[in-house]
């Protein structure tokens, strides 16, 4: 049974300006992040919803997402024929992983709702309540602002911080932050800021010397030769996690040589289907696994959480960084993610209710 596709752009408003390596930092950063929501519906009234959160880091934006969605023939999609639907979407060129992600989520949401089970169960997985703890991310800013944000996050119950680095003031920033949040474990994300293996090692050795840092994410550009990554991996006193280095399951063999773990994001892998493949490929090669996110609503965050039992680390906090979340889904209680208090019992277990005009008001081009 074929489907009808509706899409709508929505701007997520950030609580604080957001900056990472390579963007304007102290006093700057972006203040909103555009996403695209989709809905698929068939003639029986069965529906599924999804979200695309494109990032300029991967040369994607709402326009590339909309272009992909505009050429999709929704009559070739079906909640009852997911394999065939996926094959059709994979054939569309040029591809757009965030748009592909939104459609994959919507197909799985509708299919799981149709049989009355949550998506993780539909995929043959579990979800362990009380176990999944997410980090809380802090963008680059001045030492004073980063210290204030860290103190506020800890006062609000967050037990684990993830800190963006990649500017000259990194050590000053981190020292101020650590003083404001004593005893709290910290993960560091360089977003490929350190251009050489020697520079990366120098920073990592300093981070290890603080006694507070658990791991370092994407220390160097992914385009550097494997030999540089192997050199750093052999010498690093902290685990290295590949993010920009790891897009899909196909990248697992290289990452197994170059780093200790990988960051899986649904918008990179093209959705839950690709995310599940990526997690399994990484784990089979002995890599640690992290589930991460972009700036996202609770729709995408909840979707990723359905895979949480396959992750060693969680960084699913994109919805905590915004103040106009249009979706209601997974709950975060002092850093612990849970589905036990979510009203929706099937599919993604998400209600999309904060868009202008209703749940999904109109076919408004993104």
C-alpha positions in Angstrom: 0.0 0.0 0.0 1.6 3.2 -1.2 2.2 6.3 0.9 1.7 10.1 0.8 4.7 12.2 1.9 4.4 15.6 3.7 7.4 17.7 4.7 7.8 20.8 6.9 10.8 22.9 7.9 11.1 23.9 11.5 13.7 26.1 13.2 15.0 24.7 16.6 15.9 27.6 18.9 19.1 27.1 20.9 19.0 28.0 24.6 22.5 29.5 24.3 24.7 30.4 21.3 26.3 27.2 20.0 29.9 27.1 18.6 32.3 24.3 17.8 35.8 24.2 16.3 35.8 25.9 12.9 32.8 28.2 13.8 32.6 31.6 15.6 33.3 30.8 19.2 33.3 33.1 22.2 30.3 35.5 22.1 29.2 34.0 18.8 27.9 30.7 17.5 24.5 29.9 15.9 21.3 30.6 17.7 18.9 28.4 15.7 19.2 25.2 13.7 16.8 24.3 10.9 15.4 20.8 10.6 12.8 19.1 8.4 10.0 16.9 9.7 8.3 14.4 7.5 5.1 12.4 7.7 4.1 9.3 5.7 0.5 8.3 5.6 -1.3 5.5 3.7 -5.0 5.1 2.6 -5.8 3.2 5.8 -4.8 6.3 7.9 -1.6 4.6 9.2 1.1 7.2 9.8 4.8 7.5 10.5 6.9 10.5 11.3 10.6 11.3 11.0 13.2 14.1 11.2 16.1 15.3 9.2 18.8 17.4 11.0 21.3 18.4 8.3 24.7 19.8 9.1 27.1 22.0 7.2 29.9 19.7 8.5 28.6 17.2 6.0 27.7 19.7 3.2 24.0 19.3 4.0 21.2 21.9 4.7 17.4 22.1 4.6 17.6 22.8 0.9 19.5 19.6 0.1 17.1 17.7 2.3 14.1 19.2 0.5 15.6 18.5 -2.9 15.9 14.8 -2.1 12.4 14.7 -0.6 10.9 16.5 -3.7 12.1 13.7 -6.0 10.8 10.8 -3.9 7.9 9.0 -5.4 6.0 8.1 -2.2 3.8 5.7 -4.1 6.9 3.4 -4.1 7.1 3.4 -0.3 5.1 1.1 2.0 4.9 0.3 5.7 4.4 -3.3 4.7 7.4 -3.6 2.4 10.3 -2.0 4.2 13.1 -3.8 2.3 11.7 -2.7 -1.1 11.1 0.8 0.1 14.7 1.1 1.4 16.1 -0.3 -1.9 14.1 2.4 -3.8 15.4 5.2 -1.5 19.0 3.9 -1.9 18.7 4.2 -5.7 18.0 8.0 -5.6 21.0 10.2 -6.6 22.4 12.4 -5.3 21.7 11.0 -1.9 21.0 13.0 1.2 21.7 11.0 4.4 19.6 13.3 6.7 16.6 13.2 4.3 17.1 9.4 4.0 17.2 9.3 7.8 13.9 11.1 8.1 12.1 8.7 5.7 13.7 5.6 7.3 12.4 6.8 10.7 8.9 7.4 9.3 8.8 4.0 7.6 9.8 2.2 10.8 7.5 4.3 13.0 4.5 3.5 10.8 5.4 -0.2 10.5 5.9 -0.7 14.2 2.8 1.3 15.0 0.8 -1.0 12.6 1.7 -4.0 14.7 1.5 -2.2 18.1 5.1 -2.5 19.3 8.0 0.0 19.9 10.6 0.3 17.3 13.3 -1.3 19.3 11.2 -4.4 19.7 10.2 -4.3 16.0 14.0 -4.4 15.3 14.6 -7.3 17.7 16.2 -5.2 20.3 15.6 -4.4 24.0 15.7 -1.1 25.9 17.1 -1.3 29.5 15.5 1.2 31.8 17.7 2.9 34.3 21.0 2.2 32.5 21.4 4.7 29.7 23.2 7.9 30.8 23.8 10.7 28.3 26.5 13.3 28.5 25.5 17.0 28.3 27.4 19.1 25.7 29.0 22.5 26.2 29.9 24.5 23.1 32.9 26.8 22.9 32.7 30.1 24.7 34.7 32.2 27.1 36.0 30.6 30.2 33.5 32.4 32.4 30.5 31.4 30.3 31.7 27.8 30.0 32.2 27.6 33.8 28.7 29.0 34.4 27.1 26.6 32.0 29.0 23.6 33.5 27.9 24.6 37.0 24.3 25.0 35.9 24.3 21.6 34.2 25.7 19.9 37.2 23.3 21.7 39.5 20.5 20.4 37.2 21.6 16.8 37.8 23.7 16.1 34.7 26.4 13.6 35.8 28.6 13.8 32.7 29.8 16.6 30.5 31.0 16.7 26.9 33.1 19.7 26.0 33.8 21.1 22.6 37.4 22.2 22.0 39.6 23.5 19.2 40.5 27.1 20.0 43.6 28.8 21.5 41.9 29.2 24.9 41.1 25.5 25.3 43.2 24.9 28.4 41.9 28.0 30.0 38.3 27.1 29.2 38.7 23.5 30.5 40.5 24.6 33.7 37.6 27.1 34.4 35.0 24.4 33.6 36.6 21.8 35.8 36.8 24.1 38.7 33.1 24.9 38.3 32.2 21.2 38.1 34.5 19.4 40.5 34.6 15.6 40.2 32.3 15.4 37.2 33.7 13.2 34.4 34.4 15.0 31.1 34.5 13.9 27.5 36.3 16.1 25.0 35.3 16.6 21.3 37.8 18.4 19.1 35.8 18.1 15.8 39.0 17.5 13.9 40.6 20.7 15.1 44.2 19.5 15.7 45.9 19.3 12.3 48.8 17.1 13.0 49.4 14.0 15.1 52.0 15.8 17.2 49.6 18.6 18.0 46.9 16.1 18.8 49.1 14.1 21.1 50.3 17.2 23.0 46.7 18.2 23.7 45.7 14.7 24.7 48.6 14.3 27.1 47.5 17.5 28.8 43.9 16.3 29.0 45.0 13.0 30.5 47.1 14.8 33.0 44.0 16.5 34.5 42.7 13.1 35.6 39.1 14.2 34.6 38.8 13.3 30.9 37.3 9.9 29.8 37.9 10.0 26.1 38.7 12.3 23.1 36.5 12.5 20.1 37.7 13.2 16.6 41.1 14.7 17.5 42.3 15.1 13.9 40.9 15.6 10.4 39.5 12.4 8.9 41.5 12.9 5.7 44.9 12.4 7.4 46.6 9.2 6.4 46.0 6.0 8.4 49.7 6.1 9.4 49.1 9.3 11.3 46.1 7.8 13.1 47.9 4.6 13.9 50.8 6.7 15.3 48.4 8.6 17.6 46.4 5.6 18.6 49.6 3.8 19.8 50.7 6.8 21.9 47.4 8.2 23.2 46.9 7.9 26.9 43.1 8.3 26.3 40.6 6.4 24.1 40.0 7.9 20.7 36.5 8.0 19.2 36.0 8.6 15.5 33.1 10.8 14.5 33.8 12.5 11.2 36.0 9.5 10.6 32.9 7.2 10.8 29.9 7.8 8.5 28.5 4.3 7.9 29.1 0.6 8.5 31.5 0.7 5.6 34.0 2.8 7.6 34.3 0.3 10.4 37.4 -1.6 9.2 39.4 1.7 8.8 38.2 2.9 12.3 39.2 -0.5 13.8 42.7 0.3 12.7 42.8 4.0 13.6 40.7 4.6 16.7 39.3 2.8 19.8 35.6 3.6 19.1 33.1 5.3 16.9 30.3 7.8 17.1 27.1 6.6 15.3 24.6 9.3 14.4 21.4 8.5 12.6 21.7 11.5 10.3 25.1 10.2 9.1 24.0 6.6 8.6 20.6 7.4 6.9 18.4 6.4 9.8 17.8 3.6 12.3 18.4 0.9 9.7 21.8 2.2 8.8 22.5 3.1 12.4 21.8 -0.5 13.5 24.1 -1.8 10.7 26.9 0.6 11.8 26.7 -0.3 15.4 26.8 -4.0 14.7 29.7 -3.7 12.2 31.7 -1.6 14.8 31.0 -4.0 17.7 32.0 -7.0 15.6 35.4 -5.5 15.1 35.9 -4.8 18.8 35.2 -1.0 18.6 33.6 0.9 21.4 30.3 2.5 20.3 28.8 5.8 21.0 25.3 7.0 20.0 25.5 10.7 19.2 23.4 13.5 17.7 23.3 16.9 16.1 21.1 19.7 17.3 17.8 17.7 17.1 14.3 17.6 18.5 13.1 14.8 20.8 12.0 12.9 17.7 15.5 12.1 16.5 16.8 11.7 20.0 14.1 9.2 20.9 14.7 7.3 17.7 18.4 6.9 18.4 17.6 5.8 22.0 15.9 2.7 20.6 19.4 1.5 19.7 20.9 2.4 23.2 21.4 -1.2 24.3 24.1 -1.5 21.6 26.1 1.5 22.8 28.8 1.9 25.3 28.5 5.7 25.5 25.5 8.0 24.9 25.6 11.6 23.7 21.9 12.1 23.1 21.3 15.6 24.3 20.5 17.7 21.2 16.9 18.2 22.5 18.2 19.5 25.8 20.0 22.3 24.0 16.8 23.9 22.6 13.9 25.7 24.1 11.1 25.1 21.5 11.1 21.3 21.2 8.0 20.4 19.1 8.2 16.7 19.9 7.4 14.7 23.1 9.3 11.5 23.6 12.1 10.0 25.7 12.5 11.5 29.2 15.9 12.6 30.7 16.0 12.4 34.5 19.4 13.6 35.9 21.1 12.3 32.7 19.3 8.9 32.6 17.2 8.4 29.5 14.0 6.4 29.9 10.9 5.3 28.0 8.9 4.1 30.9 7.0 7.3 31.4 6.4 8.0 27.7 2.6 8.1 26.8 3.1 6.7 23.3 3.5 2.9 23.5 4.3 1.9 19.9 6.5 3.0 17.0 9.1 5.6 17.8 7.0 6.5 20.9 7.0 10.1 19.9 4.3 12.7 19.6 4.9 15.6 17.3 2.7 18.4 18.6 4.6 21.7 18.6 4.4 22.6 15.0 2.3 25.6 14.0 -1.3 24.5 13.4 -1.3 21.1 14.9 0.4 17.7 14.8 1.3 18.0 11.1 -0.6 20.8 9.6 0.1 21.1 5.9 2.3 20.1 3.0 4.7 23.1 3.4 7.8 22.8 1.3 11.0 23.0 3.4 
